[in-house]
Every structure is written in C-alpha cells, then in structure tokens.
Amino acid sequence: MDLKKINELIKKFIEGTASQSEEDSLMEWYRGIAYRDSEFPIAERDVYEAMRKKIEEAASNTRVINWKKWSLAACLFLVAGFGITNYWNKQKKQDENSLAIHGRDKPGQKRITLTLSTGITISLTGAHDGLIALDGNTQIVKPKDGQLTYKAINLKVTQKTGRISTNKNGFNILETPAGAQFLIILPDHSKVWLNSSSSLKYPNNFDNLSERRVELTGEGYFEVVHDQKKPFKVATESSLTEDIGTEFNVSAYHNDGFVKTTLVKGAASISAGGSKTLLSAGQQAIFKDVLKVSNVNVENEIAWKNGFFQFDNMKLEQIMKVLGRWYDFEYSFTDESLKDTPYGAVIANSSSLSSLLELLEKIGDARFEYKENKVTVYRKH
C-alpha cells in the first residue's frame, strides 16, 4: 500500500469516517511496520487500540513519540502530514546544539551535464527550456527543468542550430551530480529516471540498430516501450537486464559492491556472473559474486523516484552511503558495531541534511557530526 493511500486511510480514521474494510486495511499496514516493536500486541482488539494510540500521538503534536520503538511508523506519519514537521521544528528550537552541522546543507549544487556524440558537453542545469542541440538526425529538447526529450527529425532542419553532429548513431552521456535527478525520454519513447551521482550512456537514436542497449552507472528507473524485434537492454559493469514489456529499477553504484534489479511491472531477464534468470513483478535480483532472487517491497526500492528516502530495516552503513551520494559527503564510523544497526525512516529527499541526521539521532543510538564535508558517526554515551 503506497503512502498516498495510507495518508487517506489515516485521515478517515481520525475523522471517524473509515469503513470497516478501510480500518482492516490500516490495521494490516500497521502490523507490517510495527512488528519490530517489543511491545507490539497480539490480541486483535489490542492491535486496534495500539494503532489508535500511535496515530493520535503522531497527529497531536503535543506528546513525545517513542522514536526508538516507533521509528518507521512515526516517519511514515511525517510523510503523511500529521504534524510531525511542526514537531521537528519545535524540537530543533529546543535543542539547537544537539547536532554539529556546518557548511553545505542542501542537495543539488553541482551541474547536470549532457555529452554529445561530438564530445561537446552541455550543462543542463539552468539551461533555457527548448531546443538544446541536434545530434545526427535527432533533436534534443528540454521541455522543462529536470527533463530531456529526444525526437527524430528531418536533417534539413539542422541548419537552425550550430550544434550539429553528422553521427547518425553516436552515443550521448547524461550525468547527474549528488543531489540531482533527471528524466530522459529516449528516441523510442522509453523513459529513464536517473538518480543522483549516476550516468547513462545511450545511442542518440536507435535506427539501424539490432538492439536498444544503454549503459548505466549508479541508479535508474526504466519505463520501457517494448519492441520484440529490437530488445531493450541495460548494461552495468557486471549485469545485463533485458526487458519483456517492463518497468524496472537498476541500482549499480560502485561503492555498494552489488547490482540490484527490481521489477515493478511486466517481466525481465537478468544475466550476471554466468547465470541468467527471469524476474516477475515484485521480485529483485541481486548480484554479488552470485545471482540471487527474492521478493521485495517495491515501494522501498523506488521511493527515490517519488522524492523520498525510504529506509526499512536498513543498516546504518548503507544509509550513510545513500545519503552521501545525495548530499555529497564522506563519512566514517568511530564504532564499527554501529554499521550494522538497522533503522526505519521515510523522509523527503528535499530535506536538509541537518534535519535528516537529527531524525536518525532521535530514533537510534548514533550521534552525527558534520564538518568539512565529512560526517563522523559516534555512539551515544
């Protein structure tokens, strides 16, 4: 169940307008996110009362939430809009010195670039909407901020711009820095959402090619227009994903040490390390020495595309990797045992680094200090 639906059900629950089936759905969701709570009730009536109490606590803004025992649910309420933002503002005023944050605090300060087949690099950050370039027989247009569209054209119109390439099947490279995401609509109308600190290499058009092959570093979400005669393939350093009428997410950051492919819709085949498997919706393939397939919560894997960090029982070291790629900082642990500590949180990726680290401090045993573009993680005393 997605966050929008949760928001609607909680709103109805508070207003007393939820039907029995809606309350049942909300209780099912409650069980799914609260199972880590040591005080989680077993009896059906007790589950209902516990859920009601937690919702009232999150909505009231007047009582302190037990963050350690209710980290994920409290953060979900934050996203759903039940007063937790105001709660954090109050907490920040009360305890301004609890966290050392200096220097850059907002994501998205570096430039998104597009490299044409000629080798010319264009900055897309702050570029005017409209025609960006002509590459071969393809028109590259920026319809609005954060988006790029490729369209086949008649070569006679190429005299309208000085940025002309005669390479009919050259490659383009789109690169996003820390704190930035971008949507590109390829010549075949397939869509790719590129996450931060990522790059995508792709043909400027797919004419005269036997396959539509792109190369990904980092993370991307693919919504592919299927063409049985011309398969769409996503290559990473160690894996190859081929669509079969598909929406899927591929994460291949170098510092993760693995490649994850999560299938959202349709089907896809994955090849890695000499193995090949077929994924169905809701499944994820992870390659790290061997290829393993499991069922996953798709919402967790694609939350970045919808503007959120969603950490569900994620180890703190992996969380620091995710945040480091977005806010562009290095990190270190003074206590190695903290690396494997699981956390649950959902927060908008437009949040400041300081507010996000404050949240992690509230719900766990770690303390964070930011200085000179580095976060040091300490254990609380």
C-alpha positions, 0 to 999 in steps of 0.5 A: 500500500503506497503512502498516498493511500495510507495518508487517506486511510489515516485521515478517515480514521481520525475523522471517524469516517473509515469503513470497516474494510478501510480500518482492516486495511490500516490495521494490516499496514500497521502490523507490517511496520510495527512488528519490530516493536517489543511491545507490539500486541497480539490480541486483535482488539489490542492491535486496534487500540495500539494503532489508535494510540500511535496515530493520535500521538503522531497527529497531536503534536503535543506528546513525545513519540517513542522514536526508538520503538516507533521509528518507521511508523512515526516517519511514515506519519511525517510523510503523511502530514500529521504534524510531525514537521511542526514537531521537528521544528519545535524540537530543533528550537529546543535543542539547537546544539544537539547536532554539529552541522556546518557548511553545505546543507542542501542537495543539488549544487553541482551541474547536470551535464549532457555529452554529445556524440561530438564530445561537446558537453552541455550543462543542463542545469539552468539551461533555457527550456527548448531546443538544446542541440541536434545530434545526427538526425535527432533533436534534443529538447528540454521541455522543462527543468529536470527533463530531456526529450529526444525526437527524430527529425528531418536533417534539413532542419539542422541548419537552425542550430550550430550544434550539429553532429553528422553521427547518425548513431553516436552515443550521448552521456547524461550525468547527474551530480549528488543531489540531482535527478533527471528524466530522459525520454529516449528516441523510442519513447522509453523513459529513464529516471536517473538518480543522483551521482549516476550516468547513462550512456545511450545511442542518440537514436536507435535506427539501424540498430539490432538492439536498444542497449544503454549503459548505466552507472549508479541508479535508474528507473526504466519505463520501457516501450517494448519492441520484440524485434529490437530488445531493450537492454541495460548494461552495468559493469557486471549485469545485463537486464533485458526487458519483456514489456517492463518497468524496472529499477537498476541500482549499480553504484560502485561503492555498494559492491552489488547490482540490484534489479527490481521489477515493478511491472511486466517481466525481465531477464537478468544475466550476471556472473554466468547465470541468467534468470527471469524476474516477475513483478515484485521480485529483485535480483541481486548480484554479488559474486552470485545471482540471487532472487527474492521478493521485495517491497517495491515501494522501498526500492523506488521511493527515490523516484517519488522524492523520498528516502525510504529506509526499512530495516536498513543498516546504518552503513548503507544509509550513510552511503545513500545519503552521501551520494545525495548530499555529497559527503564522506563519512566514517564510523568511530564504532564499527558495531554501529554499521550494522544497526538497522533503522526505519525512516521515510523522509523527503529527499528535499530535506536538509541534511541537518534535519535528516541526521537529527531524525536518525539521532532521535530514533537510534543510538548514533550521534552525527557530526558534520564538518568539512564535508565529512560526517563522523558517526559516534555512539551515544554515551 
